[in-house]
Amino acid sequence: MTMKHFRRLTFLLSFIFILTVGGVAAMAANNGPCEDEEWSFAYVEFYNPDNNEAIYVYSFRTPQAGTTTSAKGAVYDKSTNTLTLTNCNLPDYRVVTNMMGDDFKIKLVGTSHVSALYAWGDGYGGSVEIVGDGKLYVNEKQKSTDAIVLQPEGTRSYFKISGNAEVHAFAGKTDGNLVLAMNTTVADCFAVNGLTGLQKTQATRMNYEQIQSIEIDLSGEGDICQVYKKADDKKLYTVTEGVRTEYNPDGTIKAENVRIYTEYELMPIPGNDGKYYMHELKTTEGTFNAEECGYTDTQESVAGYSLRSSSPAYVYIEEKTGDKCVFLYNSIDNNYKDYAYFKYDIAGVLGDVTDKYGNVSSYYMVEKSEDNVSFTRDQYYSNEYMLSQGYKVSGELEYIQNTYVVYSNAASGVLTAKTTVCKHATKVNTVTTKATMSKAGVITTTCRSCGKKLSTSRISKVSTIKLNAASYVYNGKVRTPAVTVKDAAGNILTKNKDYKATYSAGRKNVGKYSVKVTLCGNKYKDSKTMYFTINPKGTTIAATASGKGSMTVRWNKQMTQTTGYQLQYCANKNFRSGTKVKTVSKNKTIRTSVKKLASRKTYYVRVRTYKTVKINGKSVTFYSAWSKAKSVKVK
């Protein structure tokens, strides 16, 4: 479990360091402690920083071995999500909560003493309401820097008092705060009376550039991967099958030879045509059935390669060259005892990967740098040292819209219930769900003062994304088809605000090119890739001649961006039946003869150009339009 009580919160740090969740959109209220098996770390603890003792009165995860689970005068009731303090005298212990929801309460009976109160939201909820008729003294010894601290972490957290409860709070002796809320979207998050000197500043954060670095093992010839496709996207997939042994918790064998199959996305490896990185998606028990899993077998195979290592990494800029790189923590000389941060060059982009929560990560292929630069752990974590070596972390400081640091550095205060009724004078619209191509989004309107949810409205889903042209004729110029994006209500979205269009390189010669439209901004998220073609310029028939049972056709030469020509002839002037084609594979050739024709019969003939190009290692042929047909009566 990550022990958040080790983070020392000071007024200075509140302006210099901003947690990465600072920019997370405010979440809906969640009541009761979070008990999600996958990511919950909900707990209520008493923590003594002097001896590092932790007393958990509630923990969703099993506390560490030897940890005390009861504190005198403190009882937690999960059914009401209430911690009751009855003459609880723990003046050297902080009350620390994490992911306890928006209805967590501390009930005061008699007089209790603690050194601080910290509440963490952790993307779920971290509000605190003080109830009861007793008194709580917080930080009366002034050993903690801050008395009452809210860390919303992407939630709308509050501190409020109800009934006759009283909180006697004291700021730390040096640069301390009576109350402190970091990165809150609720300006009036301390809903109490008796609080003086309350201030609000706009929160900032260092927006670091971060990628998912993938080091690929390109040794050998790779695995032979059968290629599959899905009807709803353009990606390539492969599947491996095998067996595994399953074990019981006591280590005994539960089952042997359990059939499994693992699905992978095949991502083209930059600079390695025909080679693909096998990005593992999921493993399932059973026998693989392509049709049931939504796959279509392409009857093709490619070389697939596995990763050597994968980890998120901050991007650095080498000041000497301006190149970007990352540093990965690896063993020195493969002894797996001593480690260092080694420099890796960014070789190219593999693609974007969306996890099951809808989060998109950019995957990049990295390769160990030939200059063999490395740093110790202490050196790497020292920004000053990295700068002295010519490496600057890529990122910029930015202000977080509608997010604040709220604090009071008053020396002390007696905090009681706030009796005023909020009139919801100032409203805040927050996009709580972004619209996609399949689902509408949601805008939630809340009161800026009290945080109450007032109403919701819809963001129409994106229903149309199209190009103004699907094909062009080669003219020697770069082709850039315009993009039209509309929502379900018929409104046209704004380029570079609501969406961005990324065009593949080139787009001049004959071939097939992609346009990726990425929905972005405050209201939209999704992407769609479309394609257009540039076809060769056509030609015309210059002359025809009739022979005995044959005919000769001559056309105008068209050598630019062509491979050859196709001649189509038929006794039907509409070319609907009995059509035959003759291919001329050299673009310098301008005539050909057709023999074995029926004498005294009229044939119709037309010609077009074609060009064959390589796309992803495969030959693809593009054709011009047919020329105007000519009639020839065979002798």
C-alpha positions in Angstrom: 0.0 0.0 0.0 1.3 3.5 -0.8 1.7 5.3 2.4 0.5 8.9 1.7 1.3 10.1 5.2 5.0 10.1 4.1 4.3 13.1 1.9 5.1 16.2 3.9 2.8 19.0 2.7 4.1 22.5 3.1 2.9 25.9 1.8 6.0 26.1 -0.4 5.5 22.8 -2.0 1.9 23.6 -2.8 3.1 26.1 -5.3 6.1 24.2 -6.7 4.9 20.7 -7.1 1.5 19.8 -8.4 0.3 16.2 -8.3 -0.4 14.6 -11.7 -4.1 14.2 -10.8 -4.5 18.0 -10.6 -5.9 18.2 -14.0 -8.3 15.2 -13.7 -11.9 16.2 -14.3 -14.1 16.3 -11.2 -15.7 12.9 -10.5 -19.2 12.2 -9.4 -19.9 11.7 -5.7 -19.1 8.2 -4.3 -20.5 7.1 -1.0 -18.9 4.6 1.3 -15.3 3.5 1.1 -14.0 2.3 -2.2 -13.8 -1.4 -2.4 -12.9 -2.0 -6.0 -10.8 -5.2 -6.1 -8.6 -3.9 -8.8 -7.5 -0.5 -7.6 -8.9 0.4 -4.2 -6.6 1.4 -1.3 -9.3 2.7 1.0 -8.3 3.1 4.7 -8.6 5.0 7.9 -5.4 5.1 10.0 -3.7 6.9 12.9 -0.1 7.6 11.9 2.7 8.7 14.2 5.6 10.2 12.1 7.9 10.1 15.1 8.1 6.3 15.3 6.5 5.4 12.0 3.7 3.6 13.7 0.4 3.0 11.7 -2.8 2.0 13.4 -5.5 1.0 10.9 -9.0 1.1 12.2 -10.3 0.3 8.7 -8.5 -1.0 5.6 -9.9 -2.6 2.5 -6.4 -4.1 1.9 -4.9 -6.3 4.6 -2.5 -4.1 6.6 1.2 -5.0 6.8 2.1 -7.8 9.2 2.4 -6.6 12.8 0.3 -3.4 12.2 -2.1 -2.5 15.1 -5.7 -2.5 14.1 -7.3 -0.7 17.0 -6.8 2.6 18.7 -8.2 3.5 22.1 -11.2 5.8 21.8 -11.6 5.3 18.0 -14.2 3.0 16.4 -15.1 2.9 12.7 -18.5 1.8 11.6 -18.6 0.8 7.9 -22.4 0.7 7.6 -22.6 4.5 8.3 -19.0 5.3 7.1 -18.4 7.0 10.4 -15.3 7.2 12.6 -16.4 7.8 16.2 -13.8 9.5 18.5 -14.8 9.2 22.2 -12.2 11.1 24.4 -9.6 9.8 22.0 -6.3 11.2 23.3 -3.7 10.6 20.5 -2.0 14.1 20.2 1.0 12.6 18.4 -1.0 10.8 15.7 -2.4 12.1 12.4 -5.8 10.9 11.2 -5.2 9.9 7.6 -8.0 8.7 5.3 -7.9 7.6 1.7 -10.7 6.8 -0.8 -13.3 6.9 2.0 -15.9 8.6 -0.3 -18.0 11.8 0.0 -20.1 10.8 3.0 -17.2 10.0 5.4 -17.9 11.4 8.9 -16.0 11.8 12.1 -18.3 11.8 15.1 -17.1 13.6 18.2 -18.0 12.4 21.7 -16.3 14.3 24.5 -12.9 15.8 23.8 -10.3 14.2 21.5 -6.8 15.2 20.4 -4.9 14.4 17.2 -1.8 16.0 15.5 -3.4 16.5 12.1 -6.2 15.5 9.7 -5.4 14.4 6.2 -8.0 13.3 3.6 -7.1 11.9 0.2 -9.6 11.5 -2.6 -7.4 9.3 -4.9 -9.8 9.6 -7.9 -12.8 8.3 -5.8 -13.8 10.7 -3.0 -12.2 12.2 0.1 -14.6 14.5 1.9 -14.8 14.8 5.7 -17.8 15.9 7.8 -17.4 16.5 11.5 -20.6 15.7 13.5 -21.6 15.2 17.1 -21.5 17.4 20.2 -17.8 17.0 21.2 -14.6 18.9 20.5 -11.5 17.9 18.5 -8.2 19.5 19.1 -5.9 19.3 16.0 -2.2 20.0 16.1 -2.2 21.8 19.5 1.4 20.8 19.9 2.1 22.4 16.5 4.3 19.4 15.5 2.6 19.1 12.1 3.2 21.7 9.4 -0.5 21.8 8.4 -3.5 21.0 10.6 -6.2 20.1 8.2 -5.4 19.0 4.7 -7.6 18.0 1.7 -6.0 16.3 -1.3 -9.0 15.9 -3.7 -6.9 14.1 -6.4 -9.6 14.6 -9.1 -12.6 14.6 -6.8 -14.8 17.3 -5.3 -13.7 17.0 -1.7 -15.1 19.1 1.2 -14.4 19.7 4.9 -17.5 20.7 6.8 -18.9 20.7 10.3 -22.5 19.9 11.3 -24.4 20.3 14.6 -22.6 21.4 17.7 -19.2 19.9 17.0 -16.2 22.1 17.4 -12.7 21.8 15.9 -9.9 23.7 17.6 -7.1 23.8 15.0 -3.5 25.1 15.2 -1.1 25.8 12.3 2.5 24.7 12.4 5.1 26.9 14.0 7.0 27.6 10.8 5.4 28.2 7.4 2.4 26.2 8.6 -1.3 26.3 7.5 -4.4 26.0 9.5 -6.2 24.5 6.5 -4.8 23.5 3.1 -6.6 22.1 -0.1 -4.3 21.1 -3.0 -5.6 21.3 -6.5 -9.3 21.6 -5.7 -12.0 22.5 -8.2 -14.2 23.7 -5.3 -13.2 27.2 -4.2 -15.3 27.0 -1.0 -14.2 23.5 0.0 -13.9 24.5 3.7 -17.6 24.9 4.6 -17.1 26.1 8.2 -17.4 29.2 10.4 -14.5 30.6 12.3 -11.9 30.3 9.5 -10.0 33.5 9.0 -7.3 34.5 6.4 -8.6 32.1 3.8 -6.8 32.6 0.4 -7.2 31.1 -3.0 -4.6 30.9 -5.8 -4.9 29.3 -9.2 -3.1 25.9 -9.3 -0.3 25.0 -11.6 1.3 21.8 -12.8 4.3 20.8 -14.7 3.0 19.1 -17.7 5.7 16.5 -18.4 5.9 14.7 -21.7 5.6 11.0 -21.0 5.6 8.0 -23.3 5.3 4.2 -23.0 8.7 3.0 -24.0 8.9 -0.3 -25.8 12.3 -2.1 -26.2 11.8 -4.8 -28.8 13.9 -8.0 -29.1 14.7 -8.0 -32.8 17.2 -10.9 -32.6 16.4 -13.9 -34.7 13.7 -14.1 -37.5 10.8 -13.5 -35.1 7.6 -15.6 -34.7 5.5 -16.6 -37.7 2.2 -14.8 -37.0 -1.1 -15.6 -38.7 -2.7 -12.2 -39.4 -6.4 -11.6 -38.5 -8.6 -8.5 -38.9 -11.7 -7.2 -37.2 -14.6 -5.6 -39.1 -14.7 -2.5 -37.0 -11.1 -1.3 -37.3 -8.1 -1.4 -39.6 -5.6 -2.9 -37.1 -3.9 -6.3 -37.5 -4.0 -9.0 -34.9 -2.5 -12.4 -34.2 -3.2 -15.2 -31.7 -1.0 -17.8 -30.0 -2.3 -21.0 -28.4 -0.8 -23.2 -25.6 -1.4 -24.9 -22.3 -0.7 -24.0 -18.7 -0.8 -25.5 -15.2 -3.0 -23.9 -12.6 -2.2 -24.0 -8.9 -4.2 -23.7 -5.6 -3.3 -21.1 -3.0 -1.3 -23.8 -1.0 0.9 -24.5 -4.0 -0.7 -27.8 -5.0 -1.7 -28.4 -8.7 -5.3 -27.5 -9.4 -5.3 -28.4 -13.1 -2.8 -29.4 -15.8 -2.8 -28.9 -19.5 -5.4 -26.1 -19.4 -5.8 -24.8 -22.9 -5.3 -21.0 -23.4 -5.0 -18.6 -26.2 -3.4 -15.1 -26.1 -4.5 -12.2 -28.4 -2.0 -9.6 -29.7 -2.2 -6.4 -31.7 0.4 -6.3 -34.5 2.1 -2.9 -34.6 4.5 -2.1 -37.5 8.1 -1.6 -36.2 9.6 1.7 -37.4 12.4 1.2 -39.9 11.7 -2.5 -40.2 9.4 -3.2 -43.1 7.4 -6.4 -42.7 8.2 -6.7 -39.0 5.6 -6.3 -36.3 5.6 -5.8 -32.6 3.3 -8.2 -30.8 1.4 -6.1 -28.2 -0.3 -8.5 -25.8 -4.0 -7.8 -25.3 -5.4 -10.6 -23.1 -5.2 -14.3 -22.4 -8.3 -16.5 -22.3 -8.9 -20.0 -21.2 -10.3 -22.3 -23.9 -9.7 -23.0 -27.6 -9.4 -20.1 -30.0 -12.3 -19.7 -32.5 -11.7 -16.8 -34.9 -15.3 -16.2 -35.8 -16.5 -16.2 -32.2 -13.8 -13.7 -31.2 -14.8 -11.4 -34.1 -11.7 -12.1 -36.3 -11.4 -12.7 -40.0 -8.4 -14.8 -41.2 -6.5 -12.9 -43.9 -4.6 -16.0 -44.9 -1.4 -14.1 -44.6 1.5 -14.3 -42.1 4.1 -11.8 -40.9 7.2 -11.8 -38.6 6.2 -10.9 -35.0 8.6 -9.8 -32.3 8.2 -9.6 -28.5 9.2 -6.8 -26.2 12.4 -7.0 -24.2 11.1 -4.3 -21.7 8.2 -1.9 -21.4 7.8 1.0 -19.0 6.4 4.5 -18.9 9.2 7.1 -19.2 9.6 10.8 -19.1 11.0 12.4 -22.2 14.3 14.4 -22.0 15.8 16.8 -24.5 19.6 16.6 -25.1 20.5 20.3 -25.2 23.6 19.6 -27.3 21.7 18.0 -30.2 18.0 18.9 -29.5 17.1 15.2 -29.8 14.6 13.6 -27.5 15.5 10.5 -25.4 14.4 8.6 -22.3 16.2 6.9 -19.4 15.3 3.4 -18.3 16.3 1.7 -15.1 18.3 -1.5 -16.1 20.9 -3.8 -14.6 24.5 -3.0 -15.1 26.3 -5.8 -17.0 23.3 -8.1 -16.5 24.3 -9.0 -13.0 20.9 -8.0 -11.6 22.5 -6.5 -8.5 23.6 -3.1 -9.5 21.3 -0.8 -11.5 21.5 2.5 -13.3 19.4 4.7 -15.6 20.6 4.2 -19.2 19.9 6.5 -22.1 17.7 5.2 -24.9 17.0 6.9 -28.2 13.4 7.1 -29.5 13.4 5.1 -32.7 9.8 5.9 -33.8 6.2 5.6 -32.9 4.5 2.2 -32.8 1.0 3.6 -32.2 -1.7 4.5 -29.6 -3.1 1.9 -27.2 -6.4 2.3 -25.4 -6.8 0.4 -22.1 -10.1 -0.8 -20.8 -10.7 2.4 -18.9 -10.5 4.4 -22.2 -7.1 5.9 -21.4 -4.9 6.4 -24.5 -1.1 5.8 -24.2 1.4 6.5 -27.0 3.7 3.6 -27.6 7.2 4.4 -28.9 10.0 2.0 -29.9 13.3 2.8 -28.0 16.8 1.6 -28.6 19.8 1.8 -26.2 21.9 4.7 -27.1 25.3 4.1 -28.7 26.9 6.8 -26.6 26.3 4.6 -23.5 25.2 7.4 -21.2 24.0 6.3 -17.7 23.2 7.9 -14.3 22.8 6.6 -10.8 19.4 6.7 -9.2 20.3 9.8 -7.1 21.7 11.5 -10.2 18.6 10.8 -12.3 16.3 12.1 -9.6 18.3 15.3 -9.3 16.9 17.8 -11.8 19.9 20.1 -11.2 22.4 17.3 -11.9 20.6 16.2 -15.1 20.6 19.8 -16.3 24.3 20.1 -15.6 24.9 17.0 -17.8 22.9 18.6 -20.7 19.6 16.8 -20.3 16.3 18.7 -19.7 13.0 17.1 -19.0 10.5 17.9 -21.7 7.5 19.8 -20.4 6.1 23.1 -19.4 4.4 24.8 -16.4 0.8 25.5 -17.0 -2.1 26.9 -15.0 -4.9 24.5 -14.4 -8.3 26.0 -15.3 -10.9 26.2 -12.5 -8.5 24.5 -10.1 -7.1 26.2 -7.0 -4.9 25.9 -4.0 -7.0 27.1 -1.0 -5.3 27.8 2.4 -5.3 29.8 5.5 -2.1 30.5 7.4 -3.9 31.8 10.4 -2.2 30.7 13.6 -5.4 29.1 15.1 -9.1 28.9 14.9 -12.2 27.4 16.4 -14.2 26.0 13.5 -17.9 25.3 13.8 -20.9 24.6 11.5 -21.6 26.9 8.7 -25.3 27.9 8.9 -25.6 30.0 5.7 -27.7 28.5 2.9 -26.1 28.5 -0.6 -28.0 30.3 -3.3 -26.0 28.7 -6.1 -25.2 32.1 -7.5 -22.2 30.9 -9.6 -22.5 27.8 -11.7 -19.7 25.7 -13.2 -20.1 23.5 -16.3 -17.8 20.5 -16.3 -17.6 17.9 -19.1 -17.9 14.7 -17.1 -18.1 12.4 -20.1 -16.6 13.3 -23.5 -18.6 12.5 -26.6 -17.3 9.9 -29.0 -18.5 8.5 -32.4 -20.7 6.0 -30.6 -21.9 7.7 -27.5 -23.1 11.2 -26.4 -21.2 13.1 -23.8 -22.4 14.7 -20.6 -21.9 18.3 -19.2 -22.6 18.5 -15.5 -23.6 21.9 -14.0 -22.6 22.3 -10.3 -22.6 25.2 -7.9 -19.1 26.6 -7.5 -19.7 27.5 -3.9 -21.2 24.4 -2.4 -20.5 21.8 -5.1 -24.1 20.7 -5.5 -25.0 19.0 -8.8 -27.7 21.2 -10.4 -28.3 19.7 -13.8 -26.8 17.8 -16.7 -26.9 18.3 -20.5 -25.9 16.2 -23.5 -23.0 16.7 -26.0 -24.2 15.2 -29.3 -22.1 12.3 -30.4 -20.0 12.7 -33.6 -22.0 11.1 -36.4 -20.1 12.1 -39.5 -16.3 12.1 -40.3 -15.6 12.1 -44.0 -13.2 13.3 -46.7 -14.3 15.6 -49.5 -12.7 13.3 -52.0 -11.8 9.6 -51.9 -9.7 9.5 -55.0 -7.6 11.9 -57.2 -5.9 11.8 -60.6 -2.1 12.3 -60.5 -1.1 15.8 -61.4 2.3 16.1 -59.8 1.0 18.1 -56.8 0.5 17.1 -53.1 -3.1 16.2 -52.5 -4.8 17.2 -49.2 -8.5 16.3 -49.1 -10.6 18.4 -46.7 -12.2 16.8 -43.7 -15.8 17.4 -42.6 -16.8 16.5 -39.0 -20.4 16.8 -37.8 -22.2 15.8 -34.7 -25.6 14.1 -34.6 -27.4 17.4 -34.5 -25.8 18.5 -37.7 -23.4 21.0 -36.2 -20.0 21.3 -37.9 -17.0 20.8 -35.5 -14.1 23.2 -35.6 -10.7 22.0 -36.8 -7.8 22.2 -34.3 -10.3 22.9 -31.5 -12.6 19.8 -31.7 -10.5 17.6 -33.9 -7.1 17.4 -35.6 -6.4 15.8 -39.0 -3.0 14.1 -39.5 -2.1 13.3 -43.1 0.4 10.6 -44.1 3.6 11.7 -45.8 4.0 12.2 -49.6 0.5 12.3 -51.1 1.9 13.3 -54.5 2.6 10.1 -56.4 0.2 7.3 -57.3 -0.7 5.3 -54.2 -2.9 5.0 -51.2 -2.7 7.5 -48.3 -4.2 7.8 -44.8 -5.9 10.7 -43.0 -6.3 10.2 -39.2 -8.9 12.4 -37.6 -8.5 12.6 -33.8 -11.3 14.1 -31.8 -9.9 16.4 -29.0 -10.5 19.4 -26.9 -12.8 19.6 -23.8 -15.8 17.8 -25.3 -14.7 15.0 -27.6 -12.4 12.0 -27.7 -12.1 9.2 -30.4 -10.3 8.7 -33.7 -11.0 7.5 -37.2 -8.5 6.7 -40.0 -9.7 7.1 -43.6 -7.9 6.6 -46.9 -7.8 8.1 -50.3 -6.1 7.1 -53.5 -4.1 9.0 -56.2 -4.6 7.1 -59.5 -2.5 7.4 -62.6 -3.4 9.8 -65.4 -5.2 8.2 -68.2 -4.5 8.0 -72.0 -6.5 8.1 -75.2 -6.6 5.8 -78.3 -4.7 7.4 -81.2 -5.6 5.0 -84.0 -7.0 1.6 -84.8 -6.5 -0.8 -87.8 -8.4 -3.8 -88.9 -6.7 -7.0 -90.0 -7.9 -10.5 -91.0 -9.3 -11.9 -87.7 -7.3 -9.2 -85.8 -7.0 -5.6 -85.0 -4.2 -3.3 -84.0 -4.6 -0.4 -81.5 -2.3 2.5 -80.9 -2.6 4.9 -78.0 -0.9 8.0 -76.8 2.2 7.4 -74.6 1.7 8.2 -70.8 4.9 7.4 -69.0 4.7 9.6 -65.9 3.7 7.6 -62.8 2.6 4.6 -64.8 3.8 1.0 -65.1 1.9 -0.1 -68.2 -1.5 -0.2 -69.9 -4.6 -2.4 -70.1 -6.6 -2.9 -73.3 -10.2 -4.0 -72.9 -12.2 -5.2 -76.0 -15.7 -6.6 -76.4 -18.3 -7.2 -79.1 -20.8 -5.4 -76.8 -20.4 -1.6 -77.0 -21.5 -1.4 -73.3 -18.8 -3.8 -72.2 -21.3 -5.8 -70.2 -20.5 -9.3 -71.3 -17.8 -11.2 -73.2 -15.2 -8.6 -72.1 -11.5 -9.5 -72.5 -8.5 -7.6 -71.2 -4.9 -7.5 -72.5 -2.2 -6.1 -70.3 0.9 -4.3 -71.7 3.5 -4.3 -69.0 5.8 -1.6 -70.3 4.8 2.0 -70.3 7.0 2.8 -73.4 4.9 0.5 -75.6 2.1 2.4 -77.4 0.6 -0.3 -79.6 -0.6 -3.9 -79.5 -2.4 -6.4 -81.7 -5.3 -8.6 -80.8 -5.7 -11.8 -82.8 -8.2 -14.7 -83.1 -11.2 -12.4 -83.5 -14.3 -13.2 -85.5 -14.2 -12.0 -89.0 -16.6 -9.3 -90.3 -17.6 -8.6 -86.7 -17.4 -5.2 -85.0 -15.5 -4.9 -81.7 -15.3 -2.0 -79.3 -12.0 -1.2 -77.6 -10.7 1.1 -74.8 -7.5 1.6 -72.9 -6.3 2.7 -69.5 -3.0 3.1 -67.6 -2.0 1.4 -64.4 0.7 1.6 -61.8 1.9 -1.0 -59.3 3.4 0.2 -56.0 4.5 -1.5 -52.8 2.3 -0.8 -49.7 3.4 -2.5 -46.5 5.5 -5.0 -48.5 2.6 -5.9 -50.8 2.1 -5.0 -54.4 -1.0 -2.9 -55.0 -2.2 -1.8 -58.5 -3.9 1.5 -59.2 -5.8 2.2 -62.5 -6.8 5.3 -64.4 -10.2 5.8 -65.9 -11.0 4.0 -69.2 -10.5 6.0 -72.4 -13.4 6.7 -74.8 -14.2 3.5 -76.7 -13.4 3.1 -80.4 -15.2 0.6 -82.8 -13.2 -1.6 -85.1 -14.8 -3.9 -87.8 -12.6 -7.0 -88.2 -11.9 -8.2 -91.8 
